[in-house]
């Protein structure tokens, strides 16, 4: 059950790049963050960061003309094992439309019943990409609620007509890839935590970790072979964001820069067309 990813057709230097830290319920206090930039000769320049306090503003950004390539911190698919067990559609677009039609309380009850019927240690179903990426299963509805992020985010991508390689054909000048900032952060920090939404956990140790992470990105100490270029003001702004949303968007921007130089956008030649794949995993 595999789909062939499309070859990149836009020269990397001509692409605008974006990294998106998504939230399923955007507000002024917790908006959707978009880090915008471009890459040339292995250097990623952060141009600006935008904050969208509602889905309407974010949808307007998604409709902006290409060419651009963006990496989104939200799952693009559900585990095939889960879909088969629930008897849901096994074609991606039909599945996403069915999933989007369900209220969140029904999603929570359905997924909880699935988990409760399974043995300890195997409660959640996983996509093929979850373990190599070290990401949470896309059916998880708490800590973090990525199932709700999929529920809110993927319909916006479909409605905007963007291209999701290996999953859904759209405007190939506007390419959307699934990313996971934690994958790059772990490469550079190991198990050190660099962010928290809880004020009591926004410690000096996490502030130091954010500064160390930024130093590593600027020095290019990653397997991606790209280096971040920041102004002093941008560096201070990213380090000061204790929740880490802006930094997560920049991590996705770095993954987008790498994907923009790779055949097939950095995706495996064959991916499950129901589950999708996390770029750089």
C-alpha positions in Angstrom: 0.0 0.0 0.0 2.5 2.6 -1.1 2.5 5.8 -3.1 5.4 7.3 -5.0 6.4 10.8 -3.9 6.7 13.4 -6.6 10.1 14.8 -7.7 11.0 18.3 -6.7 10.6 20.7 -9.7 11.3 24.1 -8.2 15.0 25.1 -7.7 15.7 25.5 -3.9 16.9 29.1 -4.3 13.5 30.1 -5.8 11.4 28.6 -3.0 10.1 30.5 0.0 10.3 28.4 3.0 8.1 28.2 6.1 7.9 26.3 9.4 4.6 26.1 11.1 3.9 25.5 14.8 0.2 24.5 14.8 -2.4 24.6 17.5 -5.9 23.1 17.2 -7.5 26.0 19.0 -5.6 29.2 18.1 -6.0 32.3 20.2 -4.2 35.6 20.7 -2.4 34.0 23.7 -1.6 30.8 21.8 -1.6 31.5 18.1 -0.5 29.5 15.1 3.2 30.5 14.5 4.7 30.7 11.0 8.4 31.2 10.6 9.2 32.5 7.1 12.6 32.4 5.4 14.7 31.2 2.5 17.8 29.2 2.1 20.8 29.5 -0.2 24.2 27.6 -0.1 23.2 25.8 3.1 22.3 29.0 5.0 18.8 29.4 6.2 17.8 33.1 6.8 14.9 33.7 9.1 13.0 36.6 7.5 10.1 37.1 10.0 7.7 35.3 12.2 3.9 35.7 11.9 1.3 34.8 14.5 -2.3 33.8 13.4 -4.8 34.0 16.2 -7.5 32.2 14.3 -7.9 29.7 11.5 -9.2 32.3 9.1 -6.0 34.3 9.2 -3.9 31.1 8.8 -6.1 29.9 5.9 -5.4 33.2 4.2 -1.6 32.6 4.5 -2.1 29.1 3.1 -3.7 30.6 0.1 -0.7 32.8 -0.6 0.8 32.1 -4.1 3.9 29.9 -4.5 6.4 28.8 -5.0 6.8 27.8 -1.4 7.5 24.8 0.7 6.3 24.5 4.3 6.8 22.0 7.1 3.9 21.7 9.6 4.1 20.4 13.1 0.9 18.4 12.9 0.1 14.8 11.8 -1.2 14.4 8.2 -2.5 10.8 8.7 -3.9 8.2 11.0 -2.4 4.7 11.7 -3.6 2.2 9.2 -4.1 -0.4 12.0 -6.6 2.0 13.7 -8.4 2.9 10.5 -8.9 -0.8 9.6 -10.1 -1.7 13.1 -12.7 1.1 13.1 -13.9 0.3 9.5 -13.2 3.8 8.4 -12.4 4.8 4.7 -9.0 3.5 3.5 -8.6 6.3 0.9 -6.8 9.3 2.4 -9.1 12.1 1.3 -12.3 10.1 2.1 -10.8 9.3 5.5 -9.9 12.9 6.2 -13.4 14.1 5.3 -14.9 11.4 7.5 -12.6 12.3 10.4 -13.3 16.0 10.0 -17.0 15.4 10.2 -16.7 13.9 13.7 -17.1 16.0 16.8 -14.0 15.9 19.1 -15.9 14.2 22.0 -16.8 11.4 19.6 -13.2 11.1 18.5 -12.0 10.9 22.1 -14.6 8.3 23.0 -13.8 6.2 19.9 -10.1 6.3 20.4 -10.4 5.6 24.2 -12.5 2.5 23.5 -9.9 1.3 21.0 -7.1 1.8 23.6 -9.1 0.2 26.4 -9.6 -3.0 24.5 -5.8 -3.4 24.0 -3.1 -4.8 26.3 -1.0 -2.6 28.5 2.0 -1.2 26.6 0.2 -1.5 23.3 -2.7 0.9 23.9 -2.1 3.2 20.9 -1.8 2.3 17.3 1.3 3.8 15.6 2.1 4.9 12.1 5.2 3.5 10.4 6.8 6.9 10.8 6.2 7.5 14.5 8.9 5.3 15.9 11.8 6.5 13.7 10.7 10.1 14.3 10.1 9.5 18.0 6.8 11.3 17.7 3.5 10.8 19.6 1.0 8.5 17.8 -1.3 10.6 15.7 -4.4 9.2 17.5 -3.3 10.6 20.8 -5.9 13.1 22.2 -4.0 14.3 25.3 -0.4 15.5 26.1 -0.1 16.5 23.3 -3.6 16.4 21.6 -2.2 15.7 18.2 -5.4 13.9 17.1 -7.2 17.2 17.4 -4.4 19.0 15.6 -4.9 16.6 12.6 -8.7 17.2 12.9 -8.3 21.0 12.8 -5.3 21.3 10.5 -5.6 18.9 7.6 -9.0 20.2 6.4 -7.4 23.7 6.2 -4.6 22.3 3.9 -7.1 20.4 1.7 -9.4 23.5 1.4 -6.3 25.6 0.5 -5.5 23.3 -2.4 -1.9 22.8 -1.4 0.1 19.7 -2.5 0.7 17.0 0.1 3.3 14.6 -1.6 2.4 11.0 -1.4 -1.1 11.8 0.1 -3.1 14.3 -1.9 -2.4 16.1 -5.2 -2.7 19.8 -5.2 -0.9 23.0 -6.4 2.7 21.8 -6.7 4.0 25.3 -6.2 2.7 25.2 -2.7 4.1 22.1 -1.0 3.1 21.0 2.5 5.1 18.4 4.5 4.6 16.9 7.9 7.4 17.7 10.3 8.3 17.2 13.9 10.5 19.8 15.7 11.3 17.4 18.5 13.2 15.2 16.2 15.7 17.9 15.4 15.8 19.3 19.0 16.6 15.8 20.4 19.5 15.5 17.9 21.0 18.6 19.4 19.9 18.5 23.0 19.4 14.9 23.8 16.9 14.5 26.6 17.1 18.1 27.8 13.8 20.0 27.9 13.8 23.4 26.3 10.2 24.6 26.7 7.0 24.3 28.7 3.5 25.9 28.5 3.4 25.8 32.3 4.8 28.9 33.9 6.2 27.1 37.0 8.2 24.9 34.6 9.7 27.7 32.6 13.0 27.4 34.4 16.5 28.9 33.9 17.6 25.4 32.8 15.1 25.4 29.9 16.2 29.0 29.0 19.8 27.8 28.8 18.7 24.8 26.7 17.0 27.1 24.2 20.1 29.2 23.9 22.2 26.1 23.4 19.8 24.8 20.7 20.0 28.1 18.9 23.8 28.1 19.1 23.8 24.6 17.6 21.5 25.6 14.8 23.5 28.7 13.9 26.7 26.6 13.9 25.1 24.0 11.7 25.7 21.1 14.0 23.0 18.9 12.6 22.8 16.0 10.2 20.6 18.2 7.9 23.7 20.1 6.6 22.0 23.5 7.0 22.9 26.5 9.2 20.5 29.1 10.6 21.2 32.8 10.2 19.6 35.2 12.8 19.8 38.8 13.8 20.6 39.6 17.4 17.0 40.6 18.0 15.6 37.4 16.5 17.9 35.3 18.6 16.8 37.1 21.8 13.2 36.7 20.8 13.5 33.0 20.2 15.4 32.4 23.5 12.8 34.4 25.5 9.8 32.4 24.3 9.5 30.0 27.2 6.7 28.0 25.6 9.0 27.3 22.6 6.3 27.9 19.9 8.4 30.3 17.9 11.5 28.1 18.2 9.5 25.0 17.2 8.4 26.9 14.0 12.0 27.7 13.3 13.0 24.0 13.8 10.3 23.2 11.2 11.8 25.9 8.9 15.1 24.1 9.1 13.5 20.8 8.2 11.8 22.6 5.2 15.2 24.0 4.1 16.6 20.4 4.0 13.5 19.0 2.2 13.8 21.8 -0.4 17.2 20.4 -1.5 16.1 16.7 -1.6 14.6 14.5 -4.3 11.0 13.6 -3.5 11.1 16.5 -0.9 13.2 14.2 1.3 10.5 11.6 1.6 11.1 7.9 1.1 10.3 6.7 -2.4 7.4 4.7 -1.0 5.2 5.8 1.9 1.9 4.5 3.1 -0.7 6.7 1.3 -3.0 6.6 4.3 -0.4 7.4 7.0 2.0 9.8 5.5 5.6 10.4 6.7 7.4 12.8 8.9 10.1 14.6 6.9 13.8 13.9 8.0 12.7 10.8 10.0 
